[in-house]
Amino acid sequence: MERKMLQPRYKDAPHFRNFWSRGNGKLLTDFSGAELSFADFSKFAPYYYQVDETGDQVVRDIYFTKGFHEGSKEMEQYIRHGIPEEADVPDSVRQLFLQTESIPGWLDHGLLRAGAELCMRSNLDALISLRDYCLMGGYDFAYLNKPLIATGALKKGAVKRLSETLDFWVNVTRYNALEIHHKGYEFAIKTRLIHSYARLSIRKHIRDWDTETWGEPINSWDMIATYTGFSLVFMHSLHKLGNTFSEEEEKGLFHLWKYVGYLLGIPEDLLADNKKQATEYFHLWTSVQPPADQDSVLLAHSLLDESLQNPILKYPFQRRNLRYLHICCTWFLLDDEVCHRLQIPEVPGRKMFPLTKRFINGIYDRTVSRKARIAKGNKDQMKVLQDYLGITEQSNFH
């Protein structure tokens, strides 16, 4: 049966109009100078039903024939050391590495470094942004969450999910991380194959998956939400928290995530070069997403309660206080309407902590050298990552 052409089905819905006329969408438009229209919608819409076929075929040829554990060990060797000349590997594997080991002509190592430095020097504000704006805000897009629910995100728990996201983000945003066979490159390829494995598993086991409505699982257009979250939304969150960045750092952040997106198998014409393009592309994608549903609320509350469940902090009062601070940041960074949809709890004095952060960031920016901030940010972020890995690597944790 021939599929109908996808339309911007929610462009007249209240949640879409409010977001782009008076919510964070309006702030993003002002922040980026974007010119919003639906003129290019037909260019992007087909990607809702397209996926990373190369990654999928690798999973069929390696993981589904040899088993997940053995397949993972084999692919790990190729990722870290390349494919030996004498190796007898499927064509799909050679095709994957032909692409990922081919350096695109547009790649600028100076911009990669600038993007990494912005990620590091933004210190714990980066982690607040990823958690309370990027991840929490993403839960408001109901169809985007369907693969997450289908693969058991709620059962897995938010601590484990946060640990995995943090592990990926930290490792792709360090100096030289994305050099071929380096740690960030490895994380990008492994994440790409995890996406393919999850997609094929959903197709096999979720009989009522509604492709017409939800798109293909982890489709190429939905991947723009990942890219936009780590670049545009992340930068906007830092801006809201009072951080400043140079034009080179801004270009660098988008360049870094463009290259990560390239390694993840996202089509290059979906990867924006700057905040103006990213906002315009994001506007089109949001027009096919309904607002939060009950799954969204469950995911949001799982993330909020992570602070109470995580044993990194020893005492219950510390965990309750951390949860309160994340709630304050969520209300500050997201639209009130989104917070109400996700049923984020109302708390007293919710502006005090984020506004204090803004004030301190202004002082910190003027009094501490950029070099010192990069070094401290890298150290602090690595400490948080090690704390999470120390918890989640305990075999019985989740």
Number of C-alpha atoms within 10 A of each C-alpha: 3 4 8 7 9 17 13 16 12 16 19 11 12 10 18 20 16 16 19 18 12 11 18 20 20 16 15 22 19 13 16 18 14 18 12 16 11 14 8 11 17 14 10 16 19 14 20 23 19 17 24 19 12 19 23 20 22 23 26 15 17 20 20 13 11 14 11 14 9 13 17 16 12 14 20 16 13 16 23 14 12 15 16 10 7 6 7 9 13 12 12 19 19 17 15 17 16 11 14 20 16 10 13 11 6 8 13 13 15 12 19 26 21 22 25 26 24 25 28 26 23 23 20 16 22 21 19 21 26 24 22 24 25 25 22 23 23 19 23 24 19 18 22 23 21 17 21 16 15 17 16 10 16 16 10 11 18 23 22 20 16 19 21 15 14 21 19 19 19 20 20 23 24 19 16 16 20 23 15 18 19 16 18 24 25 23 24 25 23 19 15 20 24 15 22 25 20 19 21 18 14 19 14 10 11 13 8 8 18 12 13 13 12 21 23 22 29 25 22 23 24 24 22 22 22 16 23 23 23 21 25 27 25 25 26 23 23 22 14 16 25 20 21 17 13 10 9 13 20 21 17 27 28 26 28 26 26 24 24 22 21 19 25 22 23 24 18 11 9 22 23 23 18 18 25 20 19 24 25 21 25 22 24 21 19 21 20 21 22 18 19 25 16 11 18 26 20 16 23 25 16 18 23 23 17 20 22 19 16 18 16 15 15 9 10 14 11 14 20 15 13 17 18 20 18 20 20 23 23 25 23 22 24 18 19 15 14 23 23 14 16 24 15 18 14 13 12 9 8 18 14 13 16 21 16 13 14 17 14 14 18 15 11 14 15 9 9 10 10 15 11 11 19 19 14 16 22 22 15 16 22 18 12 17 21 15 15 21 17 12 18 19 12 9 7 7 12 13
